[in-house]
Amino acid sequence: MLLPILHLFNDGYLAAMPLILPFASDEFGLSLGVVGLLGSLLSFSGIILAIPAGIASARFGSVRMLSLAALCYGIGFLILGAAAGLVLVTAAFVLGSIAFGLFHPVAFSAVARGADHGRLGRDMGIFAATGDIGRIAFAAAVTFLIGLTSWRRTAFIYGIAAIALAAVSIAISGRQSAGSYERTRKGALDRSVLHNKAFLLSNAASFLDSFANSSLFIFIPFLLTARGIDAAFVGLFTSVFFIGNLLGKLIMGQLSDRIGQSSLFICCEICIFIALILLAFAPSAAFISILALILGFFTKGTVPIISTMIAEAAGEGGYESAYSINSLSTSIANTAAPLFLGILADYLGIQYIFIACGMVAVLASVPAAFLHRTGIR
């Protein structure tokens, strides 16, 4: 039960921290460029911390590392609430970035280690969905609390809650002996996973999937504007997209245990391709709202599928290594995709972002197709 709660807080806090920025920027006079840079800081740490997080998890235990992530969020929000200028605001976002970079490679390896045999996809889907619940709940609560109190008091409330969670989880981990989520061994990560063909194919599929899907939410509002659709519709699109996220993770996690990961992944990528091509030329708000649900379902439905593929390919002894390397590669994809796609749109037009992403989604199915030969279903 502890891991889903930590995931709910992690993704919720990751979504909530940028929502305080508009209020802080009014007080400090921050430019949009600075706001964008602070937002980028939150995901950049995945490139730097993915491998060290796996090593630390193998040595000290998953729960301790995830508790540390919660503690970083807590201290970051306290600093944000006390900030008197850009320096402390930046420090707060750096701590939030560290928390984000630590969390996912450690958490998914812990879920894989503790999952029941034959139910890994289901467990991955449920675990992934808790992050979306947290994202919706904490993002909604932050603006509500700011309206009731102030952005500084809201940051303090969030900080105290995260520190309390960290203290409880550290206490629980201290009482555990060699449980499912505790340390596996001391020393460096197992490098043999780099010679594992099934893992390399799974990781390649994951990289391409992340490149195709990670930036969609950044550019869709620009597409809506180009179509002459009212900006207020973006909120409706967001809600429908998040509903699709939840359904996709829960349903696809279940199906991956029954149908098999690689074949289901290929079906998802084909559906993503079709939906993106339709979205590029969508003529109306009603049609786009339907596509929002479909895209949300399939783009995030690949999360439990990929997580299960990685676990099946790596085997129990290689979870930390596999998820650390996978987190590193997806962070690179998430960082590179917006830059590449933004340049593409400047030259060819906004709709070509979605055509390009659709083509990359189809390309992601190629390494998944070869997984059948390695024994991954």
Salt bridges, closest charged atoms under 4 A:
ASP11 OD2 - HIS7 NE2 3.35
ASP11 OD1 - HIS104 NE2 3.54
ASP11 OD2 - ARG135 NH2 3.11
GLU27 OE2 - ARG152 NH2 2.66
ASP116 OD2 - ARG119 NH1 3.94
ASP123 OD1 - ARG122 NH2 2.36
ASP132 OD1 - ARG135 NH1 2.24
ASP132 OD2 - LYS249 NZ 2.67
GLU182 OE1 - ARG64 NH1 2.68
GLU316 OE2 - ARG113 NH1 3.83
GLU320 OE1 - ARG113 NH2 2.88
GLU320 OE1 - ARG185 NH1 4.00
